[in-house]
Structure formats: structure tokens, C-alpha cells
Amino acid sequence: MIHRIRERHAFERLARDGTRIRQAALWCTWCPDPDSTATCVAFAFSRAFGPAVHRNRMRRRIRAILREIDRQTPLPPGLLLIGGRSTLSEHTFDQLAADMTTLVDRMRRTPACKP
């Protein structure tokens, strides 16, 4: 199950304790939370990425990919902040899905963040 991050303390915890992982033009900051029952996701695409239309399209695509990945193998509970370089907008959906799958696999292998 995937939820949104809305609370400030979650972003502070990601900044303080999260582990940064990169894959091609994608990056994520990941902090597992064994006390939670869901993965909470937020996005960080600055205005340099492009106009709001492009940023929102990228968020929708990544959300769809994450739902599919979660359907196949549930994501571990925790906090996940996803962002990308401006070159990410040139990726096709299939390239984005492949990069996101690799990123999630690397995330699953990452040790737990600091308590």
C-alpha cells in the first residue's frame, strides 16, 4: 500500500536519517520504518525540471510504476522521496519503468537507516 507524505517530521526524518540512492537520472532518499504498515512517497521535482505539466506528468507516471511494482512485490514500509534530473523528461515510459524498478531493487537491499 502506498500513501503520500504530508507531515513535516517525515521530511525532516528523511533529511536526517535517509539513505540517498541514484539510478540513471532518478534518485531517491529512503528511510525504512518497520513500525509502519505502508510505504509513504513524496516527490521532489524543481521548476528547473520544466513547467508544471511536465512535473505532474512525471509524478503520475512514477506513481503508476510504483503501484505496479507494489502489486507484484509489496514495497517495504517506510518513507520514500523521489526526484530526478531534468533529462528524465526525455525518457520513455518503458525506460522510466526500468530505471524505477532498478532503483526500488537497490532500495530494498539498503540497510535500515539510523534509529
C-alpha positions as a Python dict, from the first residue, in 0.01 Angstrom:
ca = {
    (1, 'M'): (0, 0, 0),
    (2, 'I'): (134, 343, -96),
    (3, 'H'): (46, 667, 83),
    (4, 'R'): (159, 1028, 48),
    (5, 'I'): (399, 1204, 282),
    (6, 'R'): (235, 1516, 419),
    (7, 'E'): (387, 1574, 761),
    (8, 'R'): (691, 1792, 814),
    (9, 'H'): (850, 1547, 1060),
    (10, 'A'): (859, 1282, 786),
    (11, 'F'): (1059, 1513, 559),
    (12, 'E'): (1288, 1602, 849),
    (13, 'R'): (1346, 1232, 918),
    (14, 'L'): (1427, 1170, 552),
    (15, 'A'): (1679, 1458, 555),
    (16, 'R'): (1836, 1345, 881),
    (17, 'D'): (1832, 965, 855),
    (18, 'G'): (1759, 879, 493),
    (19, 'T'): (1987, 698, 252),
    (20, 'R'): (2028, 851, -95),
    (21, 'I'): (2019, 612, -391),
    (22, 'R'): (2073, 705, -758),
    (23, 'Q'): (1984, 524, -1079),
    (24, 'A'): (2045, 697, -1413),
    (25, 'A'): (1851, 1026, -1399),
    (26, 'L'): (1642, 916, -1098),
    (27, 'W'): (1728, 946, -730),
    (28, 'C'): (1552, 865, -408),
    (29, 'T'): (1601, 915, -38),
    (30, 'W'): (1484, 609, 153),
    (31, 'C'): (1424, 550, 521),
    (32, 'P'): (1266, 218, 627),
    (33, 'D'): (1007, 225, 904),
    (34, 'P'): (927, -120, 1050),
    (35, 'D'): (655, 34, 1271),
    (36, 'S'): (456, 147, 966),
    (37, 'T'): (230, -70, 752),
    (38, 'A'): (268, 128, 427),
    (39, 'T'): (521, 299, 207),
    (40, 'C'): (480, 677, 210),
    (41, 'V'): (601, 858, -101),
    (42, 'A'): (676, 1222, -186),
    (43, 'F'): (823, 1380, -498),
    (44, 'A'): (1088, 1649, -543),
    (45, 'F'): (1088, 1792, -894),
    (46, 'S'): (1204, 2152, -902),
    (47, 'R'): (1095, 2415, -1154),
    (48, 'A'): (1421, 2352, -1338),
    (49, 'F'): (1265, 2018, -1440),
    (50, 'G'): (1015, 2204, -1656),
    (51, 'P'): (668, 2350, -1641),
    (52, 'A'): (405, 2215, -1403),
    (53, 'V'): (256, 1999, -1678),
    (54, 'H'): (584, 1805, -1716),
    (55, 'R'): (640, 1775, -1340),
    (56, 'N'): (286, 1648, -1281),
    (57, 'R'): (309, 1402, -1572),
    (58, 'M'): (632, 1261, -1426),
    (59, 'R'): (469, 1222, -1082),
    (60, 'R'): (173, 1037, -1235),
    (61, 'R'): (400, 807, -1434),
    (62, 'I'): (616, 725, -1133),
    (63, 'R'): (306, 666, -916),
    (64, 'A'): (170, 423, -1177),
    (65, 'I'): (504, 240, -1194),
    (66, 'L'): (526, 220, -815),
    (67, 'R'): (171, 79, -793),
    (68, 'E'): (265, -190, -1045),
    (69, 'I'): (588, -274, -860),
    (70, 'D'): (395, -284, -530),
    (71, 'R'): (132, -513, -687),
    (72, 'Q'): (400, -762, -794),
    (73, 'T'): (607, -749, -474),
    (74, 'P'): (490, -522, -192),
    (75, 'L'): (721, -231, -117),
    (76, 'P'): (880, -233, 228),
    (77, 'P'): (720, 8, 476),
    (78, 'G'): (898, 339, 513),
    (79, 'L'): (948, 688, 374),
    (80, 'L'): (1049, 746, 13),
    (81, 'L'): (1133, 1078, -152),
    (82, 'I'): (1175, 1053, -531),
    (83, 'G'): (1329, 1310, -763),
    (84, 'G'): (1513, 1331, -1090),
    (85, 'R'): (1732, 1537, -1318),
    (86, 'S'): (1578, 1742, -1597),
    (87, 'T'): (1697, 1481, -1852),
    (88, 'L'): (1443, 1240, -1705),
    (89, 'S'): (1168, 1405, -1908),
    (90, 'E'): (1332, 1264, -2224),
    (91, 'H'): (1288, 904, -2102),
    (92, 'T'): (1013, 688, -2248),
    (93, 'F'): (769, 523, -2007),
    (94, 'D'): (950, 188, -2051),
    (95, 'Q'): (1290, 345, -1976),
    (96, 'L'): (1144, 516, -1670),
    (97, 'A'): (986, 187, -1555),
    (98, 'A'): (1317, 2, -1594),
    (99, 'D'): (1510, 270, -1402),
    (100, 'M'): (1244, 282, -1130),
    (101, 'T'): (1245, -97, -1093),
    (102, 'T'): (1624, -97, -1057),
    (103, 'L'): (1603, 189, -806),
    (104, 'V'): (1345, 1, -596),
    (105, 'D'): (1556, -317, -606),
    (106, 'R'): (1858, -120, -482),
    (107, 'M'): (1638, 43, -216),
    (108, 'R'): (1523, -298, -89),
    (109, 'R'): (1886, -404, -44),
    (110, 'T'): (1974, -87, 152),
    (111, 'P'): (2029, -140, 526),
    (112, 'A'): (1796, 29, 771),
    (113, 'C'): (1852, 396, 843),
    (114, 'K'): (1966, 530, 1178),
    (115, 'P'): (1720, 484, 1467),
}
